[in-house]
Amino acid sequence: MTAAEQQISGNPAAMENAQARTTVTDQAKVQDIISRMDRAHETPMFHRIVTLVAAGMLMDSIDVYIGSAVASSALATHWSTVAQNSTFMSAGFLGLLVGSLLAGFVGDLKGRRVAYQINLLLFGGFTFLGAFAPNMAVLSLCRLGAGLGLGAEIVTGFAMVNEFAPMNRRGHWCAIVSLVANCGVPIAMLLCAWIIPRWSWRPLFVAIGLGAAIIWWLRRDIPESPRWLAVHGRYDEADAIVKQLEANGSEPIDAAAKADTSDTRNAGGRSLGICLLVAVVAVAATNVCSYAFTSWVPTILVKRGINLSSSLLTSTAMMLGAPVGCLIGSLLIDRIGRKRTIVPAFLFTGVFGLMYAFQTSTVSAIIVGFLLMMCLYVLMASVVAVYAPELFATKVRFRCVGFANAVAKLLNVLMPMVVGWMLTSLGVTSIFVAISAIAIASMLIVGFFGAETAQKSVG
């Protein structure tokens, strides 16, 4: 120990001043990393990250949506019973719920890259193993394991792009990933229609498992988030990655001058409780409204007297609003801001939800349903993909986003019982009145309590 260090160690005031200087220096390093990330232009490295994230999210989406088709096929071939199918579906939902929570803790405490690779191994590996399940009990266990990874992928995927994207294009890139991910629904439907009748569901599980393994291999060397590294004191590692991201230059430093780059502050300086309230309400409302509409439209149309084949055609036509909505969200989210995109989308969801309740003809149902679906997926592309991760500081981002998604998954588990009761006890109209009420309440909470995060640094 030097003489100067001995003098400081024997002087409490000097030690306190030295610690304060160290803290200020560390904070300056963190702010430098964050500011440079916000201003860096897109590079091939960034595009590779976005591509691999989008590919993983697409596989995740396909895997989620094949569950019901697999259960139906197993029941039709007498390989399973109705009770076993219920266990299979519940195992998947439970995995999604727990996976969303675990991914948040692993991502915040051990690193984004660790969580990001583990979740892909889980859902790819267990889906592949499920192809060789000797009975429905084993398949349900595999579905539980796959669900852990599926729930985690949703949390880590969008947050990864959020942390790597430049500030002025962050919303655009996250919404584009959402657009790709939501293509998983029609792709899953096509794969199930083509593969299951010919070769059963097992080759489908093998294909998804192998696809996930290929993506895992391709993203094995994906870099850790420099924001997370900086917040955890690993400045040299963060600096090396940022230099690669700056290969195509950066915006002038005054472009981020108004950004609050404190790594301990949530969006707009809001308290953690307020940000968590906004995220939970917005994410849960978006998922619940979308699930209630997309999952029950054929049943609702049949109850209105439209025959089954027509209802399937009608619901498919309305589903075309999903990619259109994601595209609109990707175009608006950076141009006009988060709240100016989200608040009107919730409002129009409420309006079109009420309008849909009073449609009696097929043509009008398709038109209003298309508009309602479009608004719901503007919300998917802006709330789930962009806004929720931006509300939180780097130190707690994954945990808070994971919690919001877990609440949404829990509500989705309860939705079949609630919607079934409403259909039998309150009638078809009650579903759309409920969608409207949820959307309007969420609009008010985001509008009054949510911070605007467009063109603001995510600390």
C-alpha positions in Angstrom: 0.0 0.0 0.0 1.3 3.4 -1.0 1.7 6.3 1.4 -1.3 8.0 -0.2 -3.4 4.9 0.1 -2.4 4.5 3.8 -3.4 8.1 4.4 -6.8 7.6 2.7 -7.4 4.3 4.6 -6.9 6.1 7.9 -9.2 9.0 7.0 -12.9 8.1 6.7 -13.7 11.3 5.0 -11.0 10.8 2.4 -12.2 7.2 1.8 -15.7 8.5 1.3 -14.5 11.1 -1.2 -12.4 8.4 -3.1 -15.4 6.1 -3.3 -17.6 9.0 -4.6 -15.0 9.8 -7.3 -14.9 6.1 -8.3 -18.7 6.0 -8.5 -18.7 9.1 -10.7 -16.0 7.7 -12.9 -17.9 4.4 -13.2 -21.1 6.2 -14.0 -19.4 8.3 -16.7 -18.1 5.0 -18.3 -21.6 3.6 -18.3 -23.1 6.7 -19.8 -20.4 6.7 -22.5 -21.2 3.1 -23.5 -25.0 3.8 -23.5 -24.6 7.1 -25.5 -22.4 5.5 -28.1 -24.9 2.6 -28.5 -27.7 5.0 -29.0 -25.9 6.9 -31.7 -24.2 4.1 -33.7 -25.4 3.5 -37.2 -26.6 0.1 -38.2 -23.8 -2.3 -39.2 -23.7 -5.9 -40.6 -23.1 -7.1 -37.1 -26.3 -5.4 -35.9 -28.3 -6.7 -38.9 -27.0 -10.2 -38.1 -28.2 -9.9 -34.5 -31.7 -8.7 -35.6 -31.9 -11.6 -38.2 -31.0 -14.2 -35.6 -33.4 -12.8 -33.1 -36.2 -12.7 -35.6 -35.4 -16.3 -36.7 -35.6 -17.5 -33.1 -38.8 -15.6 -32.5 -40.3 -17.1 -35.7 -39.5 -20.6 -34.6 -40.9 -19.8 -31.1 -44.1 -18.6 -32.7 -44.5 -21.7 -34.9 -43.8 -24.0 -31.9 -46.4 -22.2 -29.7 -49.2 -22.5 -32.4 -48.7 -26.2 -33.4 -49.7 -27.3 -29.9 -53.4 -27.4 -30.5 -53.0 -29.1 -33.9 -50.9 -31.8 -32.4 -53.4 -32.4 -29.6 -56.2 -32.6 -32.1 -54.3 -35.1 -34.3 -53.4 -37.2 -31.3 -57.1 -37.3 -30.2 -58.3 -38.2 -33.7 -55.9 -41.1 -33.9 -56.9 -42.3 -30.4 -53.3 -41.8 -29.2 -54.6 -39.4 -26.5 -57.8 -38.7 -24.6 -59.5 -35.3 -23.9 -58.1 -35.3 -20.4 -54.6 -36.0 -21.6 -54.9 -33.2 -24.1 -55.9 -30.9 -21.4 -52.8 -31.9 -19.4 -50.7 -31.4 -22.6 -52.0 -27.9 -23.2 -51.8 -26.9 -19.6 -48.2 -28.1 -19.4 -47.3 -25.8 -22.3 -49.0 -22.8 -20.7 -47.3 -23.5 -17.4 -43.9 -23.6 -19.1 -44.6 -20.3 -20.9 -45.5 -18.7 -17.5 -42.5 -20.0 -15.6 -40.1 -19.5 -18.6 -41.1 -15.8 -18.8 -40.2 -15.3 -15.1 -37.0 -17.3 -15.1 -35.7 -15.6 -18.3 -36.0 -12.3 -16.6 -33.8 -13.3 -13.6 -31.2 -15.2 -15.7 -31.0 -12.3 -18.2 -30.5 -9.6 -15.5 -28.2 -11.5 -13.2 -26.2 -13.8 -15.6 -26.3 -11.9 -18.9 -28.6 -11.5 -21.9 -26.5 -13.9 -24.0 -26.7 -16.7 -21.4 -30.5 -16.4 -21.2 -30.8 -16.1 -24.9 -29.0 -19.3 -25.7 -30.5 -21.4 -22.9 -34.1 -20.7 -24.0 -33.4 -21.8 -27.6 -31.8 -25.0 -26.3 -34.8 -25.7 -24.1 -37.6 -25.2 -26.6 -35.7 -26.8 -29.5 -34.3 -29.7 -27.5 -37.6 -30.6 -25.7 -39.6 -30.3 -28.9 -37.2 -32.6 -30.7 -37.4 -35.1 -27.8 -41.2 -34.9 -27.9 -41.2 -36.3 -31.4 -40.1 -39.7 -29.9 -42.4 -39.6 -26.9 -43.9 -43.1 -26.3 -47.1 -41.8 -24.8 -49.0 -38.6 -24.0 -47.6 -38.3 -20.4 -44.0 -38.1 -21.7 -45.1 -35.7 -24.5 -46.7 -33.4 -21.8 -43.4 -33.4 -19.9 -41.5 -32.5 -23.1 -44.1 -29.8 -23.7 -43.5 -28.4 -20.2 -39.7 -28.2 -20.9 -40.3 -26.6 -24.3 -42.7 -24.1 -22.8 -39.9 -22.9 -20.5 -37.8 -21.9 -23.5 -40.8 -20.6 -25.5 -41.8 -18.2 -22.7 -38.2 -17.1 -22.3 -37.7 -16.4 -26.0 -40.4 -13.8 -26.0 -38.8 -11.9 -23.1 -35.2 -12.1 -24.3 -35.8 -11.6 -28.1 -37.4 -8.2 -28.1 -35.3 -6.9 -25.2 -32.1 -7.9 -27.0 -33.0 -5.9 -30.1 -34.1 -3.1 -27.9 -30.7 -2.9 -26.2 -28.6 -3.2 -29.5 -30.7 -0.9 -31.7 -29.7 2.8 -32.2 -32.0 5.2 -30.4 -33.7 6.8 -33.4 -34.5 3.4 -35.1 -35.1 1.3 -32.0 -38.9 1.1 -32.4 -38.6 0.3 -36.1 -36.3 -2.7 -35.6 -38.3 -4.1 -32.7 -41.5 -3.8 -34.6 -40.0 -5.6 -37.7 -39.0 -8.5 -35.4 -42.6 -8.6 -34.2 -43.8 -8.7 -37.8 -41.6 -11.6 -38.6 -42.5 -13.4 -35.4 -46.3 -13.0 -36.0 -45.8 -14.7 -39.4 -45.4 -17.9 -37.4 -49.2 -18.2 -37.1 -50.0 -18.7 -40.8 -46.8 -20.7 -41.3 -47.8 -23.0 -38.4 -51.2 -23.5 -39.9 -49.8 -24.3 -43.3 -47.2 -26.8 -41.9 -49.8 -28.5 -39.8 -52.2 -28.8 -42.8 -49.5 -30.2 -45.0 -47.4 -32.5 -42.7 -49.8 -33.9 -40.1 -52.3 -35.6 -42.5 -49.4 -37.2 -44.4 -46.9 -38.1 -41.8 -48.5 -37.3 -38.4 -47.2 -34.7 -36.0 -43.8 -36.3 -35.2 -41.9 -35.1 -38.2 -43.2 -31.6 -37.4 -41.5 -31.8 -34.0 -38.3 -33.1 -35.5 -38.2 -30.2 -38.0 -38.7 -27.6 -35.4 -36.1 -29.1 -33.1 -33.6 -29.2 -35.9 -34.4 -25.7 -37.0 -33.9 -24.4 -33.5 -30.6 -26.3 -33.3 -29.4 -24.6 -36.5 -30.3 -21.2 -35.2 -28.7 -21.9 -31.8 -25.5 -22.8 -33.7 -25.6 -19.7 -35.8 -26.0 -17.4 -32.8 -23.5 -19.2 -30.5 -21.1 -16.2 -30.9 -23.7 -13.5 -30.6 -22.2 -10.7 -28.4 -23.4 -9.8 -24.9 -25.3 -6.6 -24.6 -22.8 -3.8 -24.0 -25.4 -2.0 -21.9 -25.5 -5.0 -19.5 -21.7 -5.3 -19.5 -21.3 -1.6 -18.7 -23.8 -1.7 -15.9 -22.0 -4.7 -14.4 -18.6 -2.9 -14.5 -17.2 -4.8 -17.6 -16.3 -1.7 -19.5 -13.5 -3.1 -21.6 -15.6 -5.9 -23.0 -18.5 -3.4 -23.6 -16.1 -1.0 -25.4 -14.8 -3.7 -27.7 -18.3 -4.6 -28.8 -19.4 -1.0 -29.2 -16.4 -0.3 -31.5 -17.7 -3.1 -33.8 -21.2 -1.6 -33.8 -19.7 1.9 -34.6 -18.0 0.6 -37.8 -20.4 2.6 -40.0 -20.1 5.8 -38.0 -22.4 7.4 -35.4 -24.9 10.3 -35.1 -23.4 13.6 -33.8 -23.3 13.6 -30.1 -25.9 16.3 -29.7 -28.5 13.9 -31.2 -28.6 12.1 -27.9 -28.1 15.2 -25.7 -31.6 15.1 -24.3 -31.3 11.4 -23.3 -31.2 10.5 -19.7 -28.5 7.8 -19.7 -28.5 7.0 -16.0 -28.4 3.2 -15.7 -30.5 3.4 -12.5 -33.5 5.4 -13.9 -36.6 4.0 -15.5 -38.3 5.7 -18.4 -39.1 9.4 -17.7 -37.7 9.1 -14.2 -40.9 7.2 -13.2 -40.8 4.9 -10.1 -40.4 1.2 -10.7 -43.9 0.6 -9.5 -45.5 3.0 -12.0 -43.5 1.5 -14.9 -44.4 -2.0 -13.8 -48.1 -1.1 -13.6 -48.0 0.4 -17.1 -46.1 -2.6 -18.6 -48.3 -5.2 -16.9 -51.5 -3.5 -17.9 -50.4 -2.8 -21.5 -48.9 -6.2 -22.2 -51.7 -8.2 -20.5 -54.4 -6.2 -22.2 -52.8 -6.6 -25.6 -52.4 -10.4 -25.1 -55.8 -11.0 -23.5 -57.7 -9.0 -26.2 -55.9 -10.6 -29.0 -56.3 -14.1 -27.6 -60.0 -13.6 -26.9 -60.6 -12.5 -30.4 -58.4 -14.8 -32.4 -59.1 -18.0 -30.5 -62.9 -17.6 -30.3 -63.9 -16.0 -33.6 -65.0 -19.2 -35.3 -67.1 -20.2 -32.3 -68.6 -16.8 -32.0 -69.5 -16.7 -35.8 -71.1 -20.1 -35.5 -73.3 -18.9 -32.7 -74.4 -16.1 -35.0 -75.7 -18.6 -37.5 -72.7 -18.5 -40.0 -71.9 -22.1 -41.0 -68.5 -23.6 -39.9 -66.8 -23.6 -43.3 -67.8 -20.0 -43.8 -66.6 -19.0 -40.3 -63.2 -20.5 -41.0 -62.9 -18.6 -44.2 -64.1 -15.4 -42.5 -61.7 -15.7 -39.6 -58.8 -16.4 -42.0 -59.7 -13.2 -43.9 -59.8 -11.2 -40.7 -56.4 -12.6 -39.6 -54.9 -10.8 -42.6 -55.1 -7.7 -40.4 -52.3 -9.1 -38.2 -49.4 -8.5 -40.6 -50.9 -5.2 -41.8 -51.1 -4.1 -38.2 -47.5 -5.1 -37.4 -46.4 -3.2 -40.5 -48.3 -0.1 -39.5 -46.8 -0.3 -36.1 -43.3 -0.5 -37.5 -43.8 2.6 -39.6 -45.4 4.7 -36.9 -43.6 3.8 -33.7 -40.5 5.9 -34.3 -42.1 8.6 -36.5 -44.9 9.8 -34.2 -43.8 8.3 -30.9 -44.8 5.3 -28.6 -47.8 6.8 -26.8 -49.2 8.5 -30.0 -49.2 5.0 -31.5 -50.3 3.0 -28.5 -53.1 5.2 -27.1 -55.0 5.6 -30.4 -54.5 1.8 -31.1 -56.2 1.0 -27.7 -58.9 3.5 -28.5 -59.7 2.1 -31.9 -59.5 -1.5 -30.5 -62.3 -0.5 -28.1 -64.3 1.2 -30.8 -64.0 -1.7 -33.3 -64.6 -4.2 -30.5 -68.0 -2.6 -29.8 -68.8 -2.3 -33.5 -68.0 -6.0 -34.1 -70.5 -6.9 -31.4 -73.4 -5.6 -33.5 -72.4 -7.0 -37.0 -74.8 -9.4 -38.5 -73.6 -10.0 -42.0 -70.5 -11.8 -43.2 -69.1 -8.9 -45.2 -69.4 -6.4 -42.4 -67.9 -8.9 -39.9 -64.9 -9.3 -42.2 -64.4 -5.6 -42.6 -64.7 -4.7 -38.9 -62.9 -7.8 -37.8 -60.0 -7.0 -40.1 -59.8 -3.5 -38.6 -60.0 -4.8 -35.1 -57.2 -7.4 -35.8 -55.1 -4.6 -37.4 -55.4 -2.5 -34.3 -54.6 -5.4 -32.0 -51.4 -6.2 -33.9 -50.4 -2.5 -34.0 -50.4 -3.0 -30.2 -48.5 -6.3 -30.5 -45.8 -4.6 -32.5 -45.6 -1.5 -30.3 -46.4 -2.6 -26.7 -44.9 -6.1 -26.5 -42.0 -5.6 -28.9 -41.0 -2.0 -28.2 -42.6 -0.1 -25.4 -42.5 -2.6 -22.5 -38.7 -3.2 -22.5 -38.1 0.6 -22.9 -39.8 1.4 -19.6 -37.1 -0.1 -17.4 -33.5 0.5 -16.6 -30.9 -2.1 -17.7 -30.4 -3.6 -14.3 -34.1 -4.7 -14.0 -35.3 -4.7 -17.6 -35.5 -8.5 -18.2 -37.0 -9.2 -14.8 -39.8 -6.6 -15.2 -40.5 -7.5 -18.8 -40.6 -11.2 -17.8 -43.0 -10.4 -15.0 -45.3 -8.5 -17.3 -45.3 -11.3 -19.9 -45.9 -13.9 -17.1 -49.0 -12.1 -15.9 -50.2 -12.0 -19.5 -49.6 -15.8 -19.8 -51.5 -16.5 -16.6 -54.5 -14.5 -17.8 -54.4 -16.4 -21.1 -54.5 -19.7 -19.1 -57.7 -18.4 -17.4 -59.3 -17.0 -20.5 -60.9 -20.3 -21.9 -62.9 -20.6 -18.7 -63.8 -17.0 -18.6 -64.8 -16.7 -22.2 -66.7 -20.0 -22.1 -68.7 -18.8 -19.1 -69.4 -15.4 -20.8 -70.6 -17.1 -24.0 -73.1 -19.3 -22.2 -74.2 -16.9 -19.5 -73.9 -13.5 -21.0 -74.0 -14.0 -24.7 -71.7 -13.3 -27.6 -71.9 -9.5 -27.3 -70.3 -9.6 -23.8 -67.0 -10.8 -25.3 -66.6 -7.7 -27.4 -67.9 -5.4 -24.7 -65.2 -6.9 -22.4 -62.5 -6.4 -25.1 -63.6 -2.8 -25.5 -63.6 -2.1 -21.7 -60.1 -3.6 -21.3 -58.8 -1.6 -24.2 -60.2 1.7 -23.0 -58.9 1.1 -19.4 -55.5 0.3 -20.8 -55.5 3.4 -23.0 -56.2 5.6 -19.9 -53.4 4.0 -17.9 -50.8 4.3 -20.6 -52.0 7.8 -21.5 -51.8 9.2 -17.9 -49.1 7.2 -16.3 -46.8 5.9 -19.1 -43.7 7.8 -20.1 -42.9 8.6 -23.7 -39.8 6.7 -24.7 -39.3 7.6 -28.3 -35.9 9.1 -29.1 -34.9 8.6 -25.5 -32.1 6.4 -24.3 -32.8 3.1 -22.6 -30.4 3.4 -19.7 
